[in-house]
Amino acid sequence: MTHMTHPNPDLSVGADRRSRWNSAPHRRHGFHNLHKLTRYAQSYRAGQVLDLRLATDLAIPQREDVRRLTGLPWFSGMVVIEGNRILYESYAPDFGPDCPHSIMSISKMSTNLIVGRLWEEGKLRLDETIGAILPWIGAGYRNAALQDVLNMNVHNGYDEDYSNPDTTALLHEAAMGMRLPTGPEPSNRDFIAAVGLAPGAEDTVNRSGSYLYKSANTDVLAFAAEARGGRAMGHWLADLADAVGVEGGLHVATDRQGFPTLNGGICLTARDLCRYGAVIARMGQGVDGRPFGSEAFLRATQGGGVAMAPPREHLRYSNQTNTNGVWLGHGGYGGQYLLANPDTGRVACFLSVLDDESGYQVAYYLPIIAMLAEICAGP
């Protein structure tokens, strides 16, 4: 017996050739509810929650940039913490402290911690080629060094131009459970394995003079970590939730096989996002004092990397983070940024959802980054 059905509306691709949850009219709802909208997801809770208590630094809400940026129509939430203190907290009327938010590419910072741990344990070498770690990988990554993948320093056929609705990064959604496929549904591994060389290129060497941002790099790192770490990526995320001390759930989208989407699939509350950043500020130390990442790897991250493209050429992309040599951070597609300063222990996040067609404006992030950096530098 055949029953009447219709395609899942949240995941259907519309006339703008974008998934409805990620189309301009629906993006805010999508980012505030992605943990419920994606086809497949996992959720992790912490055994011990990092206690956070309000202790406002009155200088922060009096800053002109704080008043201006939190007053924008795209604003969702902003939190600043130091140790166990919430120094500042503000939310839009349709958002709040208990609401998860998609953090998009801020998710990538988790791979710094995971790869760093495996590097410190001698299970991964930065000069190895991806093909030596993952024999099934395609030409787009086979001869690339692990360090170059970490630094977004690989030239291949995967492109990430959000002004183009047919960019590989958006088509990748079908392998992540974030849009309906047009044919057979690929696994994330199958999609990544199919990434080839850039048209006309004979190798994956980046000759551009600055980083080449590709979300697929993060999935390559996750597969490499799973291969060499000898444990499922879900086990790493359970440990991450404990290391962070999340109060709510650490939600992560997966493909149909259950492989977590670390390139941009994590959803957290603003407070838990700062707790996540605090692991970086503590140089890889979990709330229980045990290492989750690697302090030595994070120190190398501060000092390494590849120049980012204008207008962020004053920063470097290093080991799945942005850095100026002191703080470590990352942005998220659609309007998010997280910044952690190991010198002061301060962590700050800014969540927002742009509603233009592409969902991405590179200049939008500059004042947000500057504001968070100044606040995290301390009084």
C-alpha positions as CSV (number, residue, x, y, z in Angstrom):
1,M,0.0,0.0,0.0
2,T,1.4,3.4,-1.0
3,H,0.8,6.4,1.2
4,M,0.9,10.0,0.3
5,T,4.1,11.8,1.2
6,H,5.8,15.1,0.6
7,P,9.5,16.1,0.9
8,N,10.7,17.4,4.3
9,P,10.1,21.1,3.9
10,D,13.0,22.2,6.2
11,L,15.6,20.2,4.1
12,S,14.1,20.8,0.7
13,V,16.1,23.0,-1.8
14,G,14.0,25.9,-3.0
15,A,14.1,28.2,-6.0
16,D,17.1,30.0,-4.5
17,R,18.9,26.6,-4.7
18,R,19.4,26.6,-0.9
19,S,18.0,24.4,1.8
20,R,15.0,26.1,3.3
21,W,16.5,26.2,6.8
22,N,19.5,28.1,5.3
23,S,17.5,30.4,3.0
24,A,17.3,34.1,3.9
25,P,13.7,34.1,5.2
26,H,14.2,31.0,7.3
27,R,17.9,31.2,8.3
28,R,17.3,32.6,11.8
29,H,14.8,29.9,12.7
30,G,17.2,27.4,11.1
31,F,20.2,28.5,13.2
32,H,18.2,28.6,16.4
33,N,16.8,25.1,15.7
34,L,19.4,23.2,13.6
35,H,19.9,20.6,16.4
36,K,16.2,19.6,15.7
37,L,16.1,20.2,12.0
38,T,19.0,18.2,10.7
39,R,18.1,14.6,9.7
40,Y,20.6,12.9,12.0
41,A,22.1,14.2,15.2
42,Q,23.8,13.1,18.4
43,S,23.7,14.8,21.8
44,Y,26.1,14.6,24.7
45,R,25.8,15.7,28.3
46,A,28.5,16.3,30.8
47,G,28.9,14.5,34.1
48,Q,30.2,17.6,35.8
49,V,29.0,21.1,34.8
50,L,31.4,24.0,34.9
51,D,29.7,26.4,37.3
52,L,29.1,29.9,35.9
53,R,27.8,32.7,38.0
54,L,26.9,36.3,37.1
55,A,29.5,38.8,38.2
56,T,29.1,41.7,35.7
57,D,32.1,43.7,34.6
58,L,30.3,47.1,34.3
59,A,32.8,48.4,31.8
60,I,31.7,45.9,29.1
61,P,28.0,47.0,28.7
62,Q,29.2,50.6,28.6
63,R,31.3,50.0,25.6
64,E,30.0,51.7,22.4
65,D,30.8,48.7,20.2
66,V,29.0,46.4,22.6
67,R,25.8,48.6,22.5
68,R,26.0,48.9,18.7
69,L,26.7,45.3,17.8
70,T,24.2,43.8,20.3
71,G,21.6,46.2,18.9
72,L,21.9,44.9,15.3
73,P,18.7,43.1,14.0
74,W,20.8,39.9,13.4
75,F,22.0,39.6,17.0
76,S,21.2,36.5,18.9
77,G,23.4,36.5,22.0
78,M,26.8,37.5,23.5
79,V,28.5,36.1,26.6
80,V,31.9,36.9,28.2
81,I,33.3,34.6,30.9
82,E,36.5,34.4,33.0
83,G,36.9,31.3,35.1
84,N,33.6,30.7,36.9
85,R,32.3,34.3,36.4
86,I,30.0,35.6,33.7
87,L,31.3,39.1,33.1
88,Y,28.6,40.0,30.5
89,E,25.5,38.4,29.0
90,S,23.0,39.7,26.6
91,Y,20.3,38.1,24.4
92,A,17.8,39.0,21.6
93,P,14.1,38.8,22.5
94,D,13.7,35.5,20.5
95,F,16.8,33.9,22.1
96,G,18.0,33.1,25.6
97,P,20.5,31.3,27.9
98,D,18.9,27.9,27.5
99,C,18.6,28.1,23.6
100,P,21.1,26.1,21.5
101,H,22.5,28.0,18.5
102,S,24.3,26.6,15.5
103,I,28.0,27.6,15.8
104,M,28.8,26.5,12.3
105,S,32.6,26.5,11.7
106,I,33.5,27.3,15.3
107,S,32.9,23.5,15.5
108,K,36.3,23.2,13.7
109,M,38.2,24.1,16.9
110,S,37.3,20.7,18.3
111,T,39.7,19.1,15.8
112,N,42.6,21.2,17.1
113,L,42.0,19.6,20.5
114,I,41.5,16.0,19.1
115,V,44.4,16.1,16.6
116,G,46.6,17.9,19.2
117,R,46.0,15.1,21.7
118,L,46.9,12.4,19.1
119,W,50.0,14.3,18.0
120,E,51.2,14.6,21.6
121,E,50.6,10.8,22.0
122,G,52.7,10.1,18.8
123,K,49.7,8.7,16.8
124,L,49.8,11.4,14.2
125,R,52.7,13.2,12.5
126,L,52.2,16.6,11.0
127,D,54.4,15.8,8.0
128,E,52.6,12.7,7.0
129,T,50.5,12.7,3.9
130,I,46.7,12.1,4.2
131,G,47.0,9.2,1.8
132,A,49.3,7.4,4.3
133,I,46.7,7.8,7.0
134,L,43.5,7.3,4.8
135,P,44.3,4.9,1.9
136,W,40.8,5.5,0.5
137,I,41.2,9.3,0.1
138,G,41.0,10.8,-3.4
139,A,43.5,13.0,-5.4
140,G,42.3,16.2,-3.7
141,Y,43.9,15.2,-0.4
142,R,46.1,12.1,-1.1
143,N,49.5,13.9,-1.3
144,A,48.6,16.8,1.1
145,A,50.5,16.9,4.4
146,L,48.4,16.8,7.6
147,Q,49.9,20.2,8.6
148,D,48.6,21.8,5.4
149,V,45.2,20.4,5.9
150,L,45.1,21.8,9.5
151,N,46.2,25.2,8.2
152,M,43.7,25.4,5.3
153,N,46.7,25.4,3.0
154,V,45.5,22.9,0.4
155,H,44.5,23.6,-3.2
156,N,41.9,21.2,-4.6
157,G,38.5,21.0,-6.3
158,Y,36.4,21.7,-3.2
159,D,35.3,25.4,-3.2
160,E,33.5,27.4,-0.6
161,D,31.9,30.5,-2.1
162,Y,28.6,31.1,-0.4
163,S,27.5,33.7,-3.0
164,N,27.3,30.7,-5.4
165,P,24.4,28.4,-4.6
166,D,26.2,25.6,-6.4
167,T,29.4,25.9,-4.4
168,T,30.7,22.5,-3.2
169,A,30.3,23.5,0.5
170,L,26.5,23.8,0.0
171,L,26.2,20.6,-2.1
172,H,28.1,19.0,0.8
173,E,25.0,19.4,2.9
174,A,23.4,16.3,1.2
175,A,26.2,14.2,2.8
176,M,25.7,15.8,6.2
177,G,21.9,15.3,6.5
178,M,21.3,19.0,6.1
179,R,19.5,18.9,2.8
180,L,17.7,16.3,0.7
181,P,19.9,14.6,-1.9
182,T,18.9,14.7,-5.6
183,G,19.9,11.0,-6.0
184,P,21.3,8.4,-3.7
185,E,22.4,9.8,-0.4
186,P,26.2,9.9,-0.1
187,S,28.0,9.3,3.2
188,N,30.4,12.0,4.3
189,R,33.2,9.7,3.7
190,D,32.1,9.0,0.1
191,F,31.7,12.8,-0.5
192,I,35.2,13.6,0.9
193,A,36.8,10.7,-1.0
194,A,35.4,12.1,-4.3
195,V,37.2,15.5,-3.8
196,G,39.7,15.7,-6.7
197,L,42.4,18.1,-7.9
198,A,41.4,21.6,-8.9
199,P,40.7,22.0,-12.6
200,G,44.0,22.1,-14.5
201,A,46.1,21.5,-11.3
202,E,48.7,18.8,-11.1
203,D,49.1,18.9,-7.3
204,T,47.5,20.3,-4.1
205,V,50.2,23.0,-3.4
206,N,48.7,26.3,-2.4
207,R,50.4,29.1,-4.4
208,S,47.8,31.8,-3.6
209,G,49.9,33.5,-0.8
210,S,47.1,33.1,1.8
211,Y,44.9,30.4,3.2
212,L,42.3,28.5,1.1
213,Y,39.3,27.9,3.3
214,K,37.7,24.5,2.8
215,S,35.3,22.9,5.3
216,A,36.1,19.5,3.9
217,N,39.6,19.8,5.4
218,T,38.0,19.4,8.9
219,D,36.2,16.2,7.9
220,V,39.5,14.8,6.5
221,L,41.1,15.5,9.9
222,A,38.2,13.8,11.8
223,F,38.6,10.7,9.6
224,A,42.3,10.7,10.2
225,A,41.8,11.1,14.0
226,E,39.4,8.2,14.0
227,A,41.7,6.0,11.9
228,R,44.8,6.6,14.1
229,G,43.1,7.1,17.4
230,G,41.5,3.7,17.3
231,R,38.1,4.9,18.6
232,A,34.9,6.2,17.2
233,M,34.6,10.0,16.8
234,G,31.5,9.9,19.0
235,H,33.7,8.7,21.9
236,W,35.9,11.8,21.4
237,L,32.7,14.0,21.6
238,A,31.6,12.4,24.8
239,D,34.9,13.2,26.3
240,L,34.7,16.8,24.8
241,A,31.4,17.3,26.6
242,D,33.0,16.3,29.9
243,A,36.1,18.4,29.3
244,V,34.0,21.4,28.5
245,G,31.5,20.8,31.4
246,V,28.5,21.7,29.3
247,E,25.3,22.6,31.1
248,G,23.0,21.8,28.2
249,G,23.6,19.3,25.4
250,L,26.5,19.3,23.0
251,H,24.5,18.6,19.9
252,V,26.2,17.6,16.7
253,A,24.8,16.8,13.2
254,T,25.9,13.5,11.6
255,D,25.6,11.8,8.3
256,R,23.4,8.7,7.9
257,Q,26.2,6.5,9.1
258,G,26.4,8.5,12.4
259,F,29.8,10.2,11.6
260,P,29.8,13.6,13.4
261,T,30.0,16.7,11.2
262,L,32.9,18.6,12.9
263,N,33.2,21.1,10.1
264,G,30.1,22.9,11.2
265,G,27.6,20.7,12.9
266,I,27.8,21.6,16.6
267,C,25.0,23.5,18.3
268,L,25.5,25.0,21.8
269,T,24.0,27.6,24.1
270,A,26.0,30.8,24.3
271,R,27.2,29.9,27.8
272,D,28.2,26.4,26.7
273,L,30.0,27.9,23.7
274,C,32.1,30.0,26.1
275,R,32.7,26.9,28.2
276,Y,33.9,25.2,25.0
277,G,36.3,28.1,24.4
278,A,37.5,27.9,27.9
279,V,39.1,24.5,27.2
280,I,41.3,26.5,24.6
281,A,41.9,29.3,27.1
282,R,43.1,26.6,29.6
283,M,45.4,25.3,26.9
284,G,43.6,22.0,26.5
285,Q,42.8,21.3,30.1
286,G,39.4,19.9,30.9
287,V,37.2,21.0,33.8
288,D,38.5,18.0,35.8
289,G,42.1,19.0,35.2
290,R,42.9,16.2,32.8
291,P,44.2,17.1,29.3
292,F,41.8,16.9,26.4
293,G,43.9,18.8,23.8
294,S,47.6,19.5,24.0
295,E,49.2,22.6,25.5
296,A,52.3,22.1,23.3
297,F,50.1,21.9,20.2
298,L,48.2,25.0,21.2
299,R,51.4,26.9,21.8
300,A,52.5,25.8,18.3
301,T,49.1,27.0,17.0
302,Q,49.7,30.4,18.4
303,G,53.0,30.7,16.7
304,G,52.2,29.0,13.4
305,G,49.8,29.2,10.5
306,V,49.1,30.7,7.1
307,A,48.1,34.3,6.5
308,M,44.4,34.8,6.2
309,A,42.9,36.6,3.2
310,P,42.0,40.3,3.2
311,P,40.4,41.9,5.2
312,R,41.7,39.5,7.9
313,E,45.3,39.5,6.6
314,H,46.4,40.6,10.1
315,L,45.4,37.1,11.4
316,R,46.7,33.6,10.6
317,Y,44.8,30.4,10.1
318,S,46.6,27.9,12.3
319,N,45.6,24.3,13.2
320,Q,41.9,24.9,12.7
321,T,41.9,28.2,14.5
322,N,42.3,31.9,13.8
323,T,45.1,33.6,15.8
324,N,47.0,36.8,16.2
325,G,49.8,35.1,18.1
326,V,48.0,35.6,21.5
327,W,44.3,34.7,21.3
328,L,42.8,31.8,19.5
329,G,39.3,31.9,17.9
330,H,37.1,31.0,14.9
331,G,34.2,32.3,13.1
332,G,31.0,30.6,11.9
333,Y,29.1,31.0,8.7
334,G,26.1,33.3,9.2
335,G,27.5,35.5,11.9
336,Q,29.2,33.8,14.9
337,Y,32.6,34.2,16.5
338,L,34.3,32.7,19.5
339,L,37.6,34.1,21.0
340,A,39.7,32.7,23.8
341,N,42.7,34.5,25.4
342,P,45.0,32.1,27.3
343,D,46.9,35.0,28.9
344,T,43.8,36.4,30.7
345,G,41.6,33.3,30.8
346,R,38.8,35.3,29.2
347,V,36.5,33.8,26.6
348,A,33.8,35.7,24.6
349,C,31.3,34.6,22.0
350,F,29.0,36.6,19.7
351,L,26.1,34.8,18.0
352,S,24.0,36.3,15.2
353,V,22.3,35.3,12.0
354,L,22.7,37.3,8.8
355,D,19.6,37.3,6.6
356,D,21.1,38.3,3.2
357,E,20.9,35.8,0.4
358,S,24.4,34.3,0.9
359,G,24.5,34.4,4.7
360,Y,28.1,35.6,4.6
361,Q,29.7,39.0,4.6
362,V,33.5,38.9,5.4
363,A,33.6,42.6,6.6
364,Y,30.8,42.0,9.1
365,Y,33.1,40.0,11.3
366,L,35.9,42.6,11.6
367,P,34.3,44.8,14.3
368,I,33.0,41.7,16.2
369,I,36.5,40.2,16.3
370,A,38.1,43.6,17.4
371,M,35.5,44.0,20.1
372,L,35.9,40.4,21.5
373,A,39.7,40.7,21.3
374,E,39.7,43.9,23.3
375,I,37.3,42.6,25.9
376,C,39.3,39.4,26.3
377,A,42.6,41.3,26.7
378,G,41.2,42.4,30.0
379,P,41.0,45.8,31.8
